[in-house]
Amino acid sequence: MVAVIWFRRDLRIQDNKALKHAIDSGGPLLAVFHLNPKQLRDVATVSQSAFIQSLQHFRRTLDEKGIFLHVIFGELQDCFEHLQQAL
């Protein structure tokens, strides 16, 4: 069985119980972050830039642990349908 971890606003690795449980299960792990177009403004803001940098750092940190973070962008249903087809 594949463990799916869907990250939203909480980009913590330490003390993330769901992530720890998924890793400890030893099975395949699908890590997903959905970036909603409504979260982004047409003109970049400081907070938006900081958030994107945090997301990039989070992705690199997961990579170091051998976990690929799928960052999906767009309408939620379309994103998950595309992700399902890709897997």
C-alpha positions, 0 to 999 in steps of 0.5 A: 500500500502506498502512503500518501502525505499531503502537505498543506501549510505545515512544512515541518519535517521534525515532529511531523507524526504523519510523515514519521509513520509513513516512513516507518511503514517502510512502504512506498511514499507519495509526498504531495504539496498542492499549490493553489493558483488562488494562493499566488498574486499577479504581482509577487509580494514579500510574503509570497516570495518567502513562502515559495523559498520555504517550499523550495527549502522543504523540497530539498530537505525531503530530497536529502531524506530520499523523499520526492515532493510532488508540487502540483499546481492548478485546480485540485481535482485536475492536479490529482487526476494528472498525478494519478495518471503519472503514477 
